[in-house]
Amino acid sequence: MSNTAVPRGAHLTRRLVQLYAGLALYGVSSALLVRAGLGLEPWGVLHQGLAERTGLSIGVVAIIVGAAVLLLWIPMRQRPGLGTVSNVFAIGLAMDGTLALVPEVHGLAGQIALMVAGIVLNGVATGLYIAARFGPGPRDGLMTGLHRRTGRSIRTVRTAIEVAVVATGFLLGGSLGVGTVLYAVSIGPLAQLFLRVFAVPGADPGRTVAPAPESGTTAVTEPSPEEAILPQ
């Protein structure tokens, strides 16, 4: 049996494909949750609430919020990667594009189907994007940055951020429902599954990414791919 080394260029090409496929699919999955109308992921609740108040599209709001969160990296001395910057724009654009193509769904059966599809596709997108290892998304970088600054556990910081985000989004008119709860309990296992599926052999394991919410540890440097979830 012979072992054939994979050229570095092939690894890079695969990682780039995974990065942008994952970001696009993340936007698609978020749009499906909007069309399902049964509740959005935590940051989606905020984006929808702001969209309701401003009249902007939810994708444009997601881009603005992502850019604003990225600015918060500066005082925390966080370093963005290609994936971080791409995240700001790609997800919002893909989300608006999908909403323009997918009509509103009437009937509980159709809504449930879209909700389940959106959550599963979100897990696939997360696996693709994070396994590419081009840096965490702006919102995950905020979480890890606050973790380092405050000394609080990832679980505590993540929970505090998402509770604040959901509460604010709900008060602004964002959609909170069974989809939000189902997303919260299923995205961790789904993301870890697809991180293993889409792991790139030979990719740099030293990138700092956002640990899974069930990780209550305080160390966030150099986690394994299985610990990293949620590109937002």
Secondary structure as the mmCIF struct_conf table of DSSP 4:
data_model
#
loop_
_struct_conf.conf_type_id
_struct_conf.id
_struct_conf.beg_label_comp_id
_struct_conf.beg_label_asym_id
_struct_conf.beg_label_seq_id
_struct_conf.end_label_comp_id
_struct_conf.end_label_asym_id
_struct_conf.end_label_seq_id
HELX_LH_PP_P HELX_LH_PP_P1 ASN A 3 PRO A 7
HELX_RH_AL_P HELX_RH_AL_P1 ARG A 8 ALA A 36
TURN_TY1_P TURN_TY1_P1 GLY A 37 GLY A 37
BEND BEND1 LEU A 38 LEU A 38
HELX_RH_AL_P HELX_RH_AL_P2 PRO A 42 THR A 54
HELX_RH_AL_P HELX_RH_AL_P3 ILE A 58 LEU A 71
TURN_TY1_P TURN_TY1_P2 LEU A 72 LEU A 72
HELX_RH_AL_P HELX_RH_AL_P4 TRP A 73 MET A 76
TURN_TY1_P TURN_TY1_P3 ARG A 77 ARG A 77
HELX_RH_AL_P HELX_RH_AL_P5 LEU A 82 LEU A 101
BEND BEND2 VAL A 102 VAL A 102
HELX_LH_PP_P HELX_LH_PP_P2 PRO A 103 GLU A 104
BEND BEND3 GLY A 107 GLY A 107
HELX_RH_AL_P HELX_RH_AL_P6 LEU A 108 ALA A 131
TURN_TY1_P TURN_TY1_P4 ALA A 132 ALA A 132
BEND BEND4 PHE A 134 PHE A 134
HELX_RH_AL_P HELX_RH_AL_P7 PRO A 138 THR A 150
HELX_RH_AL_P HELX_RH_AL_P8 ILE A 154 LEU A 172
TURN_TY1_P TURN_TY1_P5 GLY A 173 GLY A 173
BEND BEND5 GLY A 177 GLY A 177
HELX_RH_AL_P HELX_RH_AL_P9 VAL A 178 VAL A 197
TURN_TY1_P TURN_TY1_P6 PHE A 198 PHE A 198
TURN_TY1_P TURN_TY1_P7 PRO A 201 GLY A 202
TURN_TY1_P TURN_TY1_P8 PRO A 205 GLY A 206
HELX_LH_PP_P HELX_LH_PP_P3 ALA A 210 ALA A 210
STRN STRN1 PRO A 211 PRO A 211
HELX_LH_PP_P HELX_LH_PP_P4 ALA A 212 ALA A 212
TURN_TY1_P TURN_TY1_P9 PRO A 213 GLU A 214
BEND BEND6 THR A 218 THR A 218
BEND BEND7 THR A 221 GLU A 222
HELX_RH_3T_P HELX_RH_3T_P1 PRO A 225 GLU A 227
STRN STRN2 ALA A 228 ALA A 228
#
